Amino acid sequence: MNSYNINKGIGRTVEFKGLKAQYLFIFAGGLLGTLILVMILYMAGVNSYICLFLGAGGASLIVWQTFSLNRKYGEHGLMKITANKRHPRYIICRKPVHRYLKFTSKQNAV
């Protein structure tokens, strides 16, 4: 019986066969989605060879892409990319400059 080390220390991220952090969830979710797709196609009456071809092709694509992303971006790379996409390229200021320089005293504000 094979034994696999999943966690290699306290406070470190989960790693399995080289996949780290969110790539494990992408890997597992992709394979589960491929399995469900093949099962639905098989129950719908699609030819079994087509189901096997789609299942094997989809699973190999998921494995290849997940390991490729893990190698390219590293442990926190995907989170950095999504954060960068949400960051605005520039800030638009539509108020006139004198609106920012206007001084109001505290007595008038009350």
FINUKOL-558903 format. One line per 10 residues: their letters; for each residue x, y, z of N, C-alpha, C. Coordinates in Angstrom, 2 decimals, padded with zeros to 5 digits. Example, Ala and Ser with C-alpha at 12.3 -4.5 7.8 and 13.67 -1.06 7.14 Angstrom:
! FINUKOL-558903
AS = 013.19:-005.69:007.80:012.30:-004.50:007.80:013.20:-003.30:007.80 | 012.85:-002.25:007.08:013.67:-001.06:007.14:012.90:000.03:007.87
//
This chain:
! FINUKOL-558903
MNSYNINKGI = 000.85:-001.17:000.00:000.00:000.00:000.00:000.90:001.24:000.00 | 000.60:002.18:-000.85:001.39:003.40:-000.94:000.97:004.38:000.13 | 001.94:005.10:000.66:001.61:006.18:001.60:002.16:007.47:001.01 | 001.33:008.53:001.07:001.70:009.81:000.49:001.81:010.85:001.58 | 002.87:011.62:001.53:003.01:012.75:002.45:002.30:013.94:001.84 | 001.28:014.45:002.51:000.53:015.58:001.98:001.06:016.88:002.57 | 001.27:016.94:003.87:001.74:018.16:004.51:003.14:017.91:005.04 | 004.07:018.82:004.76:005.46:018.59:005.11:005.93:019.42:006.29 | 005.03:020.00:007.05:005.45:020.77:008.20:004.36:021.69:008.71 | 004.57:022.19:009.89:003.60:023.10:010.49:003.75:024.48:009.87
GRTVEFKGLK = 002.64:025.08:009.49:002.66:026.42:008.94:003.00:026.51:007.47 | 003.30:025.40:006.83:003.59:025.40:005.41:002.35:025.03:004.63 | 002.31:025.42:003.37:001.14:025.13:002.56:001.09:023.65:002.20 | -000.11:023.20:001.86:-000.31:021.82:001.46:000.33:021.59:000.11 | 001.04:020.48:000.00:001.71:020.14:-001.26:001.51:018.67:-001.53 | 001.14:018.33:-002.75:000.95:016.94:-003.13:001.53:016.72:-004.51 | 002.55:015.91:-004.61:003.22:015.59:-005.87:003.69:016.83:-006.63 | 004.10:017.86:-005.90:004.60:019.08:-006.52:003.56:020.17:-006.68 | 002.27:019.83:-006.59:001.22:020.84:-006.70:001.05:021.53:-005.36 | 000.96:022.84:-005.38:000.85:023.60:-004.14:-000.43:024.41:-004.12
AQYLFIFAGG = -000.95:024.63:-002.92:-002.02:025.58:-002.61:-003.23:025.41:-003.52 | -003.62:026.48:-004.24:-004.86:026.49:-005.00:-004.80:025.56:-006.21 | -003.63:025.15:-006.65:-003.52:024.26:-007.80:-004.09:022.88:-007.48 | -004.04:022.48:-006.22:-004.66:021.21:-005.82:-006.16:021.27:-006.05 | -006.79:022.39:-005.72:-008.23:022.51:-005.90:-008.59:022.58:-007.38 | -007.77:023.26:-008.18:-008.00:023.31:-009.62:-007.88:021.91:-010.22 | -006.87:021.19:-009.78:-006.62:019.83:-010.27:-007.77:018.90:-009.92 | -008.17:018.89:-008.65:-009.24:017.99:-008.20:-010.58:018.38:-008.83 | -010.86:019.68:-008.89:-012.12:020.12:-009.48:-012.19:019.83:-010.97 | -011.09:020.00:-011.66:-011.06:019.71:-013.09:-011.27:018.24:-013.38
LLGTLILVMI = -010.61:017.38:-012.62:-010.79:015.94:-012.84:-012.20:015.50:-012.47 | -012.76:016.07:-011.41:-014.13:015.73:-011.03:-015.11:016.22:-012.09 | -014.90:017.42:-012.61:-015.76:017.93:-013.67:-015.68:017.08:-014.93 | -014.49:016.62:-015.28:-014.32:015.75:-016.45:-015.04:014.43:-016.24 | -014.93:013.87:-015.05:-015.61:012.61:-014.74:-017.12:012.77:-014.85 | -017.66:013.84:-014.30:-019.11:014.06:-014.34:-019.57:014.27:-015.79 | -018.79:015.01:-016.58:-019.14:015.21:-017.99:-019.19:013.89:-018.75 | -018.21:013.04:-018.53:-018.18:011.74:-019.21:-019.36:010.88:-018.76 | -019.69:010.92:-017.48:-020.83:010.13:-016.99:-022.14:010.62:-017.60 | -022.30:011.93:-017.71:-023.52:012.48:-018.31:-023.62:012.11:-019.78
LYMAGVNSYI = -022.50:012.21:-020.50:-022.50:011.84:-021.91:-022.81:010.36:-022.11 | -022.26:009.51:-021.25:-022.49:008.07:-021.36:-023.95:007.74:-021.09 | -024.54:008.38:-020.07:-025.95:008.13:-019.76:-026.87:008.71:-020.83 | -026.41:009.74:-021.55:-027.21:010.33:-022.62:-027.19:009.47:-023.88 | -026.33:008.47:-023.92:-026.32:007.55:-025.05:-025.24:007.82:-026.08 | -024.26:008.64:-025.73:-023.16:008.91:-026.65:-022.29:007.65:-026.73 | -021.69:007.42:-027.86:-020.84:006.26:-028.07:-019.76:006.18:-026.99 | -019.51:004.97:-026.50:-018.57:004.81:-025.38:-017.14:005.17:-025.77 | -016.76:004.97:-027.04:-015.42:005.36:-027.46:-015.24:006.87:-027.46 | -016.29:007.58:-027.82:-016.23:009.05:-027.77:-016.12:009.51:-026.32
CLFLGAGGAS = -016.87:008.85:-025.43:-016.80:009.20:-024.00:-015.40:008.93:-023.46 | -014.81:007.80:-023.81:-013.45:007.48:-023.36:-012.44:008.47:-023.91 | -012.57:008.84:-025.19:-011.66:009.80:-025.79:-011.77:011.16:-025.12 | -013.00:011.64:-024.89:-013.19:012.93:-024.23:-012.70:012.90:-022.78 | -012.94:011.79:-022.09:-012.48:011.67:-020.71:-010.97:011.66:-020.60 | -010.32:010.86:-021.44:-008.86:010.78:-021.39:-008.23:012.09:-021.86 | -008.78:012.68:-022.91:-008.24:013.95:-023.40:-008.45:015.08:-022.41 | -009.63:015.15:-021.82:-009.91:016.20:-020.83:-009.06:016.06:-019.58 | -008.92:014.82:-019.10:-008.12:014.60:-017.90:-006.65:014.92:-018.15 | -006.13:014.51:-019.30:-004.72:014.81:-019.59:-004.50:016.31:-019.77
LIVWQTFSLN = -005.48:017.01:-020.35:-005.39:018.46:-020.50:-005.39:019.15:-019.13 | -006.25:018.69:-018.24:-006.31:019.26:-016.88:-004.98:019.04:-016.15 | -004.45:017.83:-016.22:-003.18:017.53:-015.55:-002.06:018.38:-016.12 | -001.96:018.46:-017.44:-000.89:019.23:-018.09:-000.98:020.70:-017.75 | -002.19:021.29:-017.86:-002.35:022.71:-017.59:-002.10:023.05:-016.12 | -002.55:022.20:-015.21:-002.36:022.47:-013.79:-000.88:022.46:-013.42 | -000.15:021.46:-013.87:001.28:021.42:-013.57:002.03:022.56:-014.28 | 001.57:022.94:-015.46:002.18:024.05:-016.17:001.97:025.37:-015.41 | 000.74:025.61:-014.93:000.47:026.82:-014.15:001.27:026.82:-012.85 | 001.37:025.67:-012.20:002.13:025.57:-010.95:003.60:025.89:-011.19
RKYGEHGLMK = 004.14:025.41:-012.29:005.55:025.66:-012.59:005.78:027.12:-012.99 | 004.83:027.71:-013.73:005.01:029.05:-014.24:004.80:030.12:-013.18 | 003.73:030.02:-012.38:003.36:031.09:-011.46:003.72:030.83:-010.01 | 003.97:029.62:-009.63:004.36:029.33:-008.26:003.18:029.29:-007.31 | 003.49:029.36:-006.03:002.50:029.12:-004.99:001.42:030.20:-004.92 | 001.82:031.46:-004.98:000.87:032.56:-004.85:000.65:033.33:-006.14 | 001.13:032.80:-007.25:001.10:033.54:-008.51:-000.28:033.83:-009.04 | -001.20:032.87:-008.96:-002.54:033.11:-009.49:-003.27:034.18:-008.69 | -003.05:034.21:-007.39:-003.68:035.24:-006.57:-003.12:036.62:-006.92 | -001.83:036.70:-007.21:-001.24:037.98:-007.59:-001.77:038.45:-008.94
ITANKRHPRY = -001.97:037.53:-009.86:-002.50:037.89:-011.17:-003.93:038.40:-011.06 | -004.76:037.72:-010.28:-006.15:038.18:-010.12:-006.20:039.51:-009.38 | -005.32:039.73:-008.42:-005.29:041.01:-007.72:-004.85:042.12:-008.67 | -003.92:041.83:-009.54:-003.45:042.83:-010.50:-004.54:043.18:-011.51 | -005.37:042.22:-011.88:-006.46:042.48:-012.81:-007.54:043.35:-012.18 | -007.73:043.27:-010.88:-008.73:044.08:-010.20:-008.24:045.48:-009.87 | -006.95:045.68:-009.96:-006.37:046.98:-009.65:-006.61:047.92:-010.83 | -007.10:049.15:-010.57:-007.35:050.06:-011.70:-006.05:050.52:-012.34 | -006.09:050.73:-013.64:-004.90:051.19:-014.35:-004.58:052.63:-014.02 | -005.60:053.44:-013.89:-005.41:054.84:-013.52:-006.66:055.31:-012.79
IICRKPVHRY = -006.51:056.39:-012.03:-007.61:056.95:-011.27:-008.12:058.19:-012.01 | -009.42:058.24:-012.21:-010.02:059.37:-012.91:-010.53:060.35:-011.86 | -010.13:061.59:-012.01:-010.56:062.66:-011.11:-011.37:063.65:-011.94 | -012.67:063.70:-011.71:-013.53:064.55:-012.53:-013.91:065.86:-011.84 | -013.52:066.03:-010.60:-013.83:067.29:-009.91:-012.81:068.35:-010.31 | -013.23:069.60:-010.35:-012.26:070.66:-010.61:-011.28:070.80:-009.44 | -010.11:071.32:-009.72:-009.06:071.41:-008.72:-009.47:072.30:-007.55 | -010.20:073.39:-007.82:-010.56:074.31:-006.73:-011.49:073.65:-005.71 | -012.17:072.55:-006.07:-013.02:071.84:-005.11:-012.18:071.12:-004.05 | -011.00:070.72:-004.40:-010.10:070.06:-003.45:-009.37:071.07:-002.58
LKFTSKQNAV = -009.16:072.25:-003.06:-008.40:073.26:-002.34:-009.29:074.16:-001.49 | -010.57:073.98:-001.54:-011.52:074.83:-000.81:-011.38:074.56:000.69 | -011.23:075.61:001.47:-011.06:075.47:002.92:-012.38:075.78:003.61 | -012.82:074.88:004.48:-014.01:075.13:005.29:-013.61:075.08:006.75 | -014.02:076.08:007.49:-013.70:076.07:008.91:-014.68:075.19:009.67 | -014.29:074.78:010.86:-015.12:073.89:011.65:-016.39:074.60:012.14 | -016.36:075.90:012.29:-017.53:076.64:012.78:-018.64:076.63:011.73 | -018.29:076.74:010.47:-019.27:076.74:009.43:-019.82:075.35:009.13 | -019.06:074.35:009.43:-019.46:072.99:009.13:-020.57:072.50:010.05 | -020.68:073.05:011.27:-021.69:072.60:012.25:-022.97:073.21:011.97
//
